[in-house]
Amino acid sequence: MNLSLPDLLPSTVGAMAELCVAADLLRHGFEVFRAVSPHSTCDLAVLKGGKLYRVEVKAGYRTASGVLKGNAAKNPHDILAIYHAGEGIVAYTPELQSLSN
């Protein structure tokens, strides 16, 4: 899911990041639910092993030192997902392997 991002509105970039993260979470065996309202307190809700998690999605970038970063998450969340479009990767905090199977 490597996307090139020409001059797009931030809301479009955010929606693209959410969809890419949703697809990645599906690939990792989560049930994924997307917010209907643009003013929801989380971007995605995911279910795995009988547990429900709130996911905050951020479009990310690489720092000069190579660290993947995203803007600060303002809403409470259980999982922070940072999507780097240029590399087509998602970094999760906490790592998905640490969550219930």
Secondary structure, 3 states (H helix, E strand, C coil): CCCCCCCCCHHHHHHHHHHHHHHHHHHCCCEEEECCCCCCCCCEEEEECCEEEEEEEEEEEECCCCCEEECCCCCCCCEEEEEECCCCEEEEECCHHHCCC
